Amino acid sequence: MSIEWVNRAVDDLRAWGRAYGLDVDVDEVRLLCDYASDYLDVNELGDFTPVTFEELLLNIYPRKVIAPPESAPETVAAARTLVDFLLATEEIGGKMAVRMRVVLDRIEPEMPIALADTSKFGMAKSLFSAMGADTLEESDVSVPAVEEPAAEFCDCPGCSPLPPARLAPREALAESALRVPLLTDVRRLVQWMLAGGRTPTVKGRLRVRDAAEATAQLAVAAPGLLWELAVHTGLVEVEGAAIFDGEDFDPLDTWAAVVEFLVEKETGGAVTGDRSLDEELYGLCDMLYRLQAPVPIPLVMEYLEEIGLLDDGEVDVAEAVRGLAYCGIAEPSEETLELTALAVWGLREHYTDLGIEAPEAADLTAADAPELIEGLLSGMPTEMAEADIEGWLRSRTPQQAAAELLGAASGAPSVVRGIAVTIVDRLGPDAEPAVRRCLDEAELRPHAIHWLSTRGLAAPALSQEEVLWMSVDMLALAISAAEDDPETFAENMAASGPPAHVIEEMWRVDHPEVVEVLELLGRSLNDQNVAKAARKAAFKARSRAIG
């Protein structure tokens, strides 16, 4: 965003309002200019068009600003004031002003509806723990990670970055692949066909008579699917009317081909017992891969309902789970659905073949502190992150762990510092010497004081400046998550965020992210008075940065 042109425009607007005795909502106009600059490539006042206002008020505001629908008239009024100002300063002509006013007249009744439409806020990709109710105390900020399964799922492969996946050892995976019931039956069918001198149809498919005999003699439920898999994976080779035993492939190469077939090919209900669910198997597996945790069956049902699979009748989830377990995709359970380690590996191979970045999560228990923090920030699932943190702490004394973590946090960005102090907050009084040494570092001193005081250890009092600095520092952790889930952020701030008088003073803090934090509060808070205080403080912080 070009701060300079926005600042000049706001100064000119304020002077214009005073000259004509007009009550100008400067903060709201600044917000319009800020968002126009950030998202619509508006680089000067003359770049505003009717389309700019339509995009701002019906798309950008509902997406970025958490505000009650009843606040829409205030924003539209500020937009009308801006049009008057543009016309008065000859940034636009009379015809353009008329067009803008017509658009604003049309937008006025539509904007409250847009602000109330929660679908415009987007899917939640990561959540965060908000600040505690007492703003003078440390936030209970958890390690950023993928949260446990929620009632909403994203079923669009590639719509957001895939989380890192923890892969089982290759040797164990290969052994598991050899024991998958589906592949065992595929090999049995191939040997049965070869031993009986049977041949496929001219199109290479299993003959109807052979399918019926295989069902009876081998006790397999879907011989047609097994034969297609045998051909697809190369376990059998078809040349005209003749068939030959395939080469002795690596078990994991064969398994990767099986996964690709199951999630991409037409299987007609042979996998889950439901044709429609088979067609949506990619989306279901993708959802499970992203969550990387057992998903309760009721939530799976909600997911199926969300994608429209329950519109035409019930899906037999129990049968579907049995089918997925038979295929080696899911762990058998009556209450939850979870991918097998083999399925996670196979899906990651498939994503990679499709050109989708699918990172692997390294084992962080043996990492140094900077590597641990970097790994945790990669977005790994909560359960995995917790296990790695516990393993990492077990291999060190509390004092060693605190010294390493706080050393990694020294001079680092706020998000790194936040992870470090959050983990240190788990340590007991034995870590005191390492924590106390941080009292001499300005960025770590407020956190060290809090750590010491909450454990009843001798500690200096927090100054007002340190309280403000730590408030900004902890809110900086929420910037990324708040952009992804503004509604949750606004709700948490309404319940436990800093009060207006604290926000009003934040601009004085010498923190590199103070402007971003105040802008976030200004466009997100439900309380319009507090939001306004944040916008005013952001203006002061920006002005100080320029000066």
C-alpha positions as CSV (number, residue, x, y, z in Angstrom):
1,M,0.0,0.0,0.0
2,S,1.2,3.5,-0.8
3,I,0.9,5.2,2.6
4,E,2.0,8.6,1.2
5,W,-0.8,9.1,-1.2
6,V,-3.4,7.9,1.3
7,N,-2.0,10.2,4.0
8,R,-2.1,13.2,1.6
9,A,-5.6,12.4,0.6
10,V,-6.8,12.2,4.2
11,D,-5.1,15.4,5.1
12,D,-6.7,17.2,2.1
13,L,-10.1,15.7,2.9
14,R,-9.9,16.8,6.6
15,A,-9.0,20.4,5.4
16,W,-11.8,20.4,2.9
17,G,-14.3,19.3,5.5
18,R,-13.2,22.1,7.9
19,A,-13.4,24.7,5.1
20,Y,-17.0,23.8,4.3
21,G,-18.1,23.0,7.9
22,L,-18.7,19.3,7.0
23,D,-18.7,16.4,9.5
24,V,-16.3,14.1,7.6
25,D,-15.7,10.5,8.9
26,V,-12.0,10.6,8.1
27,D,-11.3,7.2,9.6
28,E,-13.8,5.4,7.4
29,V,-12.6,7.2,4.3
30,R,-9.1,6.3,5.1
31,L,-10.2,2.6,5.3
32,L,-11.8,2.9,1.9
33,C,-8.5,4.3,0.5
34,D,-6.4,1.8,2.3
35,Y,-8.3,-1.2,0.9
36,A,-8.6,0.3,-2.6
37,S,-4.8,0.7,-2.6
38,D,-4.2,-2.8,-1.1
39,Y,-6.6,-4.8,-3.3
40,L,-7.7,-2.8,-6.3
41,D,-4.5,-1.2,-7.5
42,V,-5.8,2.3,-6.7
43,N,-2.6,4.5,-6.5
44,E,-4.2,7.9,-6.4
45,L,-7.6,9.5,-5.9
46,G,-8.2,9.9,-9.6
47,D,-8.1,6.1,-9.9
48,F,-11.5,5.6,-8.1
49,T,-14.3,4.5,-10.4
50,P,-17.9,3.2,-9.8
51,V,-16.5,-0.3,-10.0
52,T,-14.0,0.5,-7.3
53,F,-16.8,1.3,-4.9
54,E,-18.8,-1.8,-5.9
55,E,-15.8,-4.1,-5.3
56,L,-14.9,-2.4,-2.0
57,L,-18.3,-2.4,-0.4
58,L,-19.7,-5.7,-1.7
59,N,-16.6,-7.9,-1.9
60,I,-13.6,-6.5,0.0
61,Y,-15.5,-5.2,3.1
62,P,-17.5,-8.4,3.7
63,R,-14.3,-10.4,3.3
64,K,-11.9,-8.3,5.3
65,V,-13.9,-6.2,7.7
66,I,-15.9,-7.9,10.5
67,A,-18.6,-5.4,11.1
68,P,-22.3,-5.7,12.0
69,P,-24.7,-5.2,9.0
70,E,-26.1,-2.1,10.7
71,S,-22.8,-0.4,10.2
72,A,-23.2,-0.4,6.4
73,P,-25.0,3.0,6.2
74,E,-22.0,4.6,7.9
75,T,-19.6,3.2,5.3
76,V,-21.8,4.1,2.4
77,A,-22.1,7.6,3.8
78,A,-18.3,7.9,3.9
79,A,-18.1,6.7,0.3
80,R,-20.6,9.4,-0.7
81,T,-18.5,12.0,1.1
82,L,-15.5,10.7,-0.8
83,V,-17.3,11.2,-4.1
84,D,-18.2,14.8,-3.1
85,F,-14.6,15.4,-2.3
86,L,-13.4,13.9,-5.6
87,L,-15.7,16.1,-7.5
88,A,-14.9,19.3,-5.5
89,T,-11.2,18.7,-6.0
90,E,-11.7,18.0,-9.8
91,E,-10.3,14.5,-9.4
92,I,-13.4,13.4,-11.3
93,G,-15.9,15.1,-13.5
94,G,-19.6,15.6,-13.0
95,K,-20.7,12.6,-15.2
96,M,-18.4,10.3,-13.2
97,A,-19.7,11.6,-9.9
98,V,-23.3,10.9,-11.1
99,R,-22.3,7.3,-12.1
100,M,-20.7,6.8,-8.7
101,R,-23.7,8.0,-6.8
102,V,-26.0,5.8,-8.8
103,V,-23.8,2.8,-7.9
104,L,-23.8,3.8,-4.2
105,D,-27.6,4.1,-4.2
106,R,-27.8,0.5,-5.5
107,I,-25.1,-0.7,-3.1
108,E,-26.7,0.8,0.1
109,P,-29.5,-1.9,0.5
110,E,-27.1,-4.7,-0.7
111,M,-24.2,-4.0,1.6
112,P,-25.9,-5.1,4.9
113,I,-26.7,-8.4,3.3
114,A,-23.2,-8.8,2.1
115,L,-21.8,-8.1,5.6
116,A,-24.1,-10.7,7.1
117,D,-23.2,-13.4,4.6
118,T,-20.7,-15.6,6.5
119,S,-19.9,-17.6,3.4
120,K,-17.9,-14.6,2.2
121,F,-15.5,-15.0,5.1
122,G,-14.1,-18.2,3.6
123,M,-13.2,-21.6,5.1
124,A,-11.2,-21.9,8.3
125,K,-7.6,-23.3,7.5
126,S,-6.1,-22.6,10.8
127,L,-7.3,-21.3,14.0
128,F,-5.6,-19.7,17.0
129,S,-6.0,-19.3,20.7
130,A,-6.9,-15.7,21.6
131,M,-5.4,-13.5,24.2
132,G,-6.4,-14.2,27.8
133,A,-9.0,-12.0,29.5
134,D,-6.4,-10.2,31.4
135,T,-4.4,-8.2,28.9
136,L,-1.7,-7.6,31.3
137,E,-0.9,-11.4,31.4
138,E,0.7,-13.5,28.7
139,S,-1.5,-14.9,26.0
140,D,-2.3,-18.6,26.0
141,V,-1.2,-18.8,22.4
142,S,-0.9,-22.4,21.2
143,V,1.5,-23.6,18.6
144,P,0.2,-22.7,15.1
145,A,-1.0,-25.9,13.6
146,V,-3.9,-27.6,11.8
147,E,-6.7,-27.9,14.3
148,E,-8.7,-31.0,15.2
149,P,-11.5,-31.9,12.9
150,A,-14.3,-29.3,12.8
151,A,-17.8,-29.4,11.4
152,E,-16.6,-27.8,8.2
153,F,-14.3,-29.4,5.6
154,C,-12.7,-28.1,2.5
155,D,-13.2,-30.7,-0.2
156,C,-11.4,-28.9,-3.0
157,P,-8.0,-30.5,-3.7
158,G,-5.3,-27.9,-3.9
159,C,-7.6,-25.0,-2.6
160,S,-5.1,-24.4,0.2
161,P,-1.5,-25.7,0.9
162,L,-1.3,-29.2,2.0
163,P,-0.1,-29.7,5.6
164,P,3.2,-31.6,6.1
165,A,2.7,-35.3,6.4
166,R,4.6,-37.6,8.7
167,L,5.5,-40.7,6.8
168,A,6.1,-44.2,8.2
169,P,9.5,-45.9,7.4
170,R,9.6,-47.2,3.9
171,E,10.3,-50.7,5.0
172,A,7.2,-50.8,7.2
173,L,5.1,-49.4,4.4
174,A,6.3,-52.0,2.0
175,E,5.4,-54.8,4.4
176,S,1.9,-53.2,4.9
177,A,1.4,-53.0,1.2
178,L,1.9,-56.7,0.9
179,R,-0.8,-57.4,3.5
180,V,-3.6,-55.1,2.0
181,P,-6.6,-57.5,1.4
182,L,-7.4,-55.8,-1.9
183,L,-3.9,-56.5,-3.3
184,T,-3.9,-60.0,-1.9
185,D,-7.1,-60.7,-3.8
186,V,-5.7,-59.1,-7.0
187,R,-2.7,-61.4,-6.9
188,R,-5.0,-64.4,-6.2
189,L,-7.2,-63.5,-9.2
190,V,-4.2,-63.2,-11.5
191,Q,-2.9,-66.6,-10.5
192,W,-6.3,-68.2,-10.8
193,M,-6.7,-66.8,-14.4
194,L,-3.2,-67.9,-15.4
195,A,-3.6,-71.4,-13.8
196,G,-6.9,-72.0,-15.6
197,G,-5.7,-70.8,-19.0
198,R,-8.4,-68.1,-19.0
199,T,-8.3,-65.1,-21.3
200,P,-9.9,-61.7,-21.1
201,T,-12.2,-60.1,-23.7
202,V,-10.9,-58.4,-26.8
203,K,-10.9,-55.2,-24.8
204,G,-8.8,-56.8,-22.0
205,R,-11.6,-57.0,-19.5
206,L,-12.7,-59.9,-17.3
207,R,-15.3,-62.2,-19.0
208,V,-18.7,-62.4,-17.4
209,R,-18.4,-66.1,-16.9
210,D,-15.0,-65.8,-15.3
211,A,-16.2,-63.1,-13.0
212,A,-19.0,-65.3,-11.8
213,E,-16.7,-68.3,-11.2
214,A,-14.1,-66.1,-9.5
215,T,-16.8,-64.8,-7.1
216,A,-17.8,-68.3,-6.2
217,Q,-14.4,-70.0,-6.1
218,L,-12.2,-67.2,-4.7
219,A,-14.9,-65.6,-2.5
220,V,-14.2,-62.1,-3.9
221,A,-16.9,-59.4,-4.1
222,A,-15.7,-57.3,-7.1
223,P,-13.6,-59.5,-9.5
224,G,-14.0,-56.9,-12.2
225,L,-12.4,-54.2,-10.1
226,L,-9.6,-56.6,-9.1
227,W,-8.8,-57.5,-12.8
228,E,-8.7,-53.8,-13.8
229,L,-6.3,-53.1,-10.9
230,A,-4.2,-56.1,-12.0
231,V,-3.9,-54.6,-15.5
232,H,-3.4,-51.0,-14.3
233,T,-0.6,-51.9,-11.9
234,G,1.1,-54.2,-14.3
235,L,0.6,-57.3,-12.1
236,V,-0.7,-59.0,-15.3
237,E,0.2,-58.2,-18.9
238,V,-2.4,-58.5,-21.6
239,E,-1.3,-59.1,-25.3
240,G,-4.3,-59.7,-27.5
241,A,-6.1,-62.7,-26.1
242,A,-3.1,-63.9,-24.1
243,I,-2.1,-62.9,-20.6
244,F,1.2,-63.1,-18.8
245,D,2.4,-62.8,-15.2
246,G,3.7,-59.3,-14.7
247,E,7.2,-58.4,-13.5
248,D,8.0,-58.5,-9.8
249,F,7.3,-54.8,-9.0
250,D,8.3,-53.0,-5.9
251,P,5.3,-53.2,-3.4
252,L,5.2,-49.5,-3.0
253,D,5.2,-48.8,-6.7
254,T,2.3,-51.1,-7.0
255,W,0.5,-49.5,-4.1
256,A,1.0,-46.0,-5.6
257,A,-0.7,-47.2,-8.8
258,V,-3.5,-48.6,-6.7
259,V,-4.2,-45.3,-4.9
260,E,-4.1,-43.4,-8.2
261,F,-6.6,-45.9,-9.7
262,L,-9.0,-45.8,-6.7
263,V,-9.2,-42.0,-6.5
264,E,-9.1,-41.1,-10.2
265,K,-10.8,-44.0,-12.1
266,E,-14.5,-44.9,-12.4
267,T,-15.1,-47.7,-9.9
268,G,-18.9,-47.8,-9.9
269,G,-19.4,-48.3,-6.2
270,A,-17.1,-51.3,-6.0
271,V,-14.9,-49.5,-3.4
272,T,-17.4,-48.1,-0.9
273,G,-20.7,-49.7,-2.0
274,D,-22.0,-46.4,-3.2
275,R,-21.4,-45.2,-6.8
276,S,-21.7,-41.5,-5.8
277,L,-19.3,-41.9,-2.9
278,D,-16.8,-43.7,-5.1
279,E,-16.9,-40.7,-7.5
280,E,-16.1,-38.4,-4.5
281,L,-13.3,-40.6,-3.1
282,Y,-10.6,-38.1,-4.0
283,G,-12.4,-35.3,-2.1
284,L,-13.0,-37.5,0.9
285,C,-9.4,-38.7,1.0
286,D,-8.1,-35.2,0.5
287,M,-10.2,-34.0,3.5
288,L,-8.8,-36.8,5.7
289,Y,-5.2,-36.1,4.5
290,R,-5.5,-32.4,5.4
291,L,-6.9,-33.1,8.9
292,Q,-4.5,-36.0,9.6
293,A,-6.6,-37.1,12.6
294,P,-9.5,-39.5,13.3
295,V,-12.7,-37.9,12.2
296,P,-15.9,-38.8,14.1
297,I,-18.4,-40.5,11.8
298,P,-21.1,-37.9,12.5
299,L,-18.7,-35.3,11.1
300,V,-18.1,-37.5,8.1
301,M,-21.8,-37.6,7.6
302,E,-21.9,-33.8,7.7
303,Y,-19.2,-33.6,5.1
304,L,-21.1,-36.0,2.8
305,E,-24.2,-33.9,3.3
306,E,-22.3,-30.7,2.5
307,I,-21.1,-32.1,-0.8
308,G,-24.6,-33.3,-1.7
309,L,-24.2,-37.1,-1.4
310,L,-27.1,-37.5,1.1
311,D,-29.6,-35.7,-1.1
312,D,-30.7,-38.9,-2.9
313,G,-30.7,-41.2,0.1
314,E,-28.5,-42.4,2.9
315,V,-25.0,-43.6,2.4
316,D,-24.2,-46.8,4.3
317,V,-21.2,-45.4,6.2
318,A,-20.4,-48.7,7.9
319,E,-20.2,-50.5,4.6
320,A,-18.1,-47.6,3.2
321,V,-15.7,-47.9,6.1
322,R,-15.4,-51.6,5.6
323,G,-14.7,-51.1,1.9
324,L,-12.1,-48.5,2.5
325,A,-10.4,-50.8,5.1
326,Y,-10.4,-53.7,2.6
327,C,-8.7,-51.4,0.1
328,G,-6.1,-50.3,2.6
329,I,-7.2,-46.7,2.6
330,A,-8.8,-46.3,6.1
331,E,-8.3,-47.7,9.5
332,P,-11.3,-49.9,10.5
333,S,-13.4,-48.2,13.2
334,E,-17.1,-47.9,13.9
335,E,-16.8,-44.4,15.4
336,T,-14.2,-42.6,13.4
337,L,-12.6,-42.5,9.9
338,E,-8.8,-42.1,9.5
339,L,-6.4,-42.7,6.7
340,T,-3.9,-45.6,7.1
341,A,-0.2,-44.7,7.1
342,L,-0.1,-46.5,3.7
343,A,-2.8,-44.3,2.3
344,V,-1.1,-41.1,3.5
345,W,2.1,-42.2,1.7
346,G,0.1,-43.2,-1.4
347,L,-1.8,-39.9,-1.5
348,R,1.3,-37.9,-1.1
349,E,2.8,-39.7,-4.1
350,H,-0.3,-39.0,-6.1
351,Y,-0.2,-35.3,-5.1
352,T,3.4,-35.1,-6.2
353,D,2.6,-36.7,-9.6
354,L,-0.1,-34.1,-10.0
355,G,2.4,-31.3,-9.4
356,I,0.8,-30.4,-6.0
357,E,3.3,-29.5,-3.3
358,A,3.0,-32.1,-0.5
359,P,5.6,-31.4,2.1
360,E,6.9,-34.2,4.4
361,A,7.1,-33.5,8.1
362,A,10.5,-34.2,9.5
363,D,10.9,-35.7,13.0
364,L,11.6,-32.7,15.1
365,T,12.5,-34.4,18.4
366,A,16.2,-34.4,17.4
367,A,16.2,-30.9,15.9
368,D,17.9,-27.9,17.4
369,A,15.7,-25.0,18.6
370,P,15.5,-23.0,15.4
371,E,14.7,-26.2,13.4
372,L,12.0,-27.1,15.9
373,I,10.4,-23.7,15.6
374,E,10.6,-23.7,11.8
375,G,9.0,-27.2,11.7
376,L,6.2,-26.2,14.0
377,L,5.5,-23.1,11.8
378,S,5.2,-25.3,8.7
379,G,1.6,-26.0,9.7
380,M,1.8,-29.6,10.9
381,P,-1.3,-31.0,12.6
382,T,-1.7,-30.4,16.4
383,E,-1.3,-34.0,17.5
384,M,1.9,-34.4,15.6
385,A,3.3,-31.0,16.8
386,E,2.5,-31.9,20.4
387,A,4.3,-35.2,20.2
388,D,7.4,-33.6,18.7
389,I,7.5,-30.9,21.3
390,E,7.1,-33.4,24.2
391,G,9.9,-35.6,22.7
392,W,12.1,-32.5,22.2
393,L,11.7,-31.4,25.8
394,R,12.3,-34.9,27.2
395,S,15.8,-34.9,25.7
396,R,16.8,-31.7,27.6
397,T,16.8,-30.3,31.1
398,P,14.3,-27.4,31.6
399,Q,17.2,-25.0,31.8
400,Q,18.8,-26.3,28.6
401,A,15.4,-26.2,26.8
402,A,14.7,-22.6,27.9
403,A,18.2,-21.4,27.0
404,E,18.0,-22.9,23.5
405,L,14.5,-21.7,22.8
406,L,15.0,-18.2,24.1
407,G,18.3,-18.0,22.2
408,A,16.5,-18.8,19.0
409,A,13.9,-16.2,19.8
410,S,16.4,-13.4,20.4
411,G,16.2,-10.9,17.6
412,A,13.7,-13.1,15.7
413,P,10.3,-12.1,14.2
414,S,7.3,-12.1,16.6
415,V,5.9,-15.4,15.3
416,V,9.2,-17.2,16.2
417,R,9.3,-15.5,19.5
418,G,5.7,-16.5,20.2
419,I,6.4,-20.1,19.5
420,A,9.5,-20.1,21.7
421,V,7.9,-18.4,24.7
422,T,4.9,-20.6,24.4
423,I,7.0,-23.7,24.8
424,V,9.1,-22.2,27.6
425,D,5.8,-21.5,29.4
426,R,5.4,-25.2,29.8
427,L,8.6,-25.4,31.9
428,G,8.8,-25.3,35.6
429,P,10.9,-23.3,38.1
430,D,14.1,-25.2,37.1
431,A,14.3,-23.1,34.0
432,E,14.6,-19.9,36.0
433,P,18.3,-19.1,35.4
434,A,17.9,-19.2,31.6
435,V,14.7,-17.2,31.7
436,R,16.1,-14.6,34.1
437,R,19.0,-13.9,31.8
438,C,16.5,-12.6,29.3
439,L,15.6,-9.6,31.5
440,D,18.4,-7.7,29.8
441,E,16.8,-8.1,26.3
442,A,14.2,-5.6,25.5
443,E,12.1,-7.9,23.3
444,L,12.2,-10.9,25.7
445,R,12.1,-8.9,29.0
446,P,8.2,-8.6,29.2
447,H,7.8,-12.3,28.5
448,A,10.5,-13.2,31.1
449,I,8.8,-11.0,33.7
450,H,5.5,-12.7,33.1
451,W,7.1,-16.2,33.3
452,L,8.8,-15.4,36.6
453,S,5.8,-13.6,38.2
454,T,3.3,-16.4,37.4
455,R,5.6,-18.9,39.1
456,G,5.9,-16.8,42.3
457,L,9.5,-16.0,41.6
458,A,11.1,-12.6,42.2
459,A,10.5,-10.3,39.2
460,P,10.4,-6.6,38.4
461,A,7.0,-5.0,37.6
462,L,5.9,-4.6,34.0
463,S,6.0,-1.0,32.9
464,Q,3.1,0.4,31.0
465,E,5.3,0.5,27.9
466,E,6.2,-3.2,28.3
467,V,2.5,-4.1,28.7
468,L,1.7,-2.4,25.5
469,W,4.7,-3.9,23.7
470,M,3.8,-7.4,24.8
471,S,0.1,-6.9,23.8
472,V,1.3,-5.9,20.3
473,D,3.8,-8.8,20.2
474,M,1.1,-11.4,21.0
475,L,-1.5,-9.9,18.7
476,A,1.1,-10.0,15.9
477,L,0.9,-13.8,16.1
478,A,-2.7,-13.7,15.1
479,I,-2.3,-11.7,11.8
480,S,-2.1,-14.7,9.5
481,A,-4.9,-16.7,11.2
482,A,-7.1,-13.7,11.4
483,E,-6.9,-13.2,7.6
484,D,-8.0,-16.8,7.1
485,D,-10.8,-16.8,9.7
486,P,-11.8,-13.2,10.5
487,E,-15.0,-14.1,12.2
488,T,-13.4,-16.3,14.8
489,F,-10.7,-13.6,15.4
490,A,-13.4,-10.9,15.9
491,E,-15.3,-13.2,18.3
492,N,-12.2,-13.9,20.4
493,M,-11.2,-10.2,20.5
494,A,-14.8,-9.3,21.6
495,A,-14.5,-11.7,24.5
496,S,-10.9,-11.2,25.6
497,G,-9.2,-8.6,23.5
498,P,-7.5,-5.4,24.8
499,P,-9.8,-2.5,25.7
500,A,-10.0,0.7,23.8
501,H,-7.8,2.7,26.1
502,V,-5.0,0.1,25.6
503,I,-5.4,0.1,21.8
504,E,-5.4,3.9,21.7
505,E,-1.9,3.9,23.2
506,M,-0.4,1.0,21.1
507,W,0.8,3.4,18.4
508,R,3.6,4.6,20.8
509,V,5.1,1.1,20.9
510,D,8.4,0.6,19.1
511,H,7.4,-2.7,17.5
512,P,8.0,-3.6,13.9
513,E,4.5,-4.9,13.4
514,V,2.5,-2.3,15.3
515,V,0.9,-0.9,12.2
516,E,-0.2,-4.3,10.9
517,V,-1.7,-5.2,14.3
518,L,-3.6,-1.9,14.6
519,E,-4.9,-2.2,11.0
520,L,-6.0,-5.7,11.8
521,L,-7.9,-4.6,14.8
522,G,-9.3,-1.6,12.9
523,R,-10.9,-3.7,10.2
524,S,-11.9,-6.7,12.4
525,L,-13.3,-5.6,15.7
526,N,-17.1,-5.7,16.1
527,D,-17.2,-2.8,18.5
528,Q,-17.1,0.1,16.1
529,N,-15.8,2.5,18.8
530,V,-12.9,0.2,19.6
531,A,-12.3,-0.4,15.9
532,K,-12.2,3.3,15.3
533,A,-9.7,3.7,18.1
534,A,-7.5,1.1,16.4
535,R,-7.7,2.9,13.0
536,K,-6.8,6.2,14.6
537,A,-3.9,4.6,16.4
538,A,-2.8,2.9,13.1
539,F,-2.8,6.4,11.4
540,K,-0.6,7.8,14.2
541,A,1.8,4.8,14.0
542,R,2.1,5.2,10.2
543,S,2.6,8.9,10.5
544,R,5.4,8.3,13.1
545,A,7.0,5.8,10.8
546,I,7.1,8.2,7.9
547,G,8.3,11.1,10.1
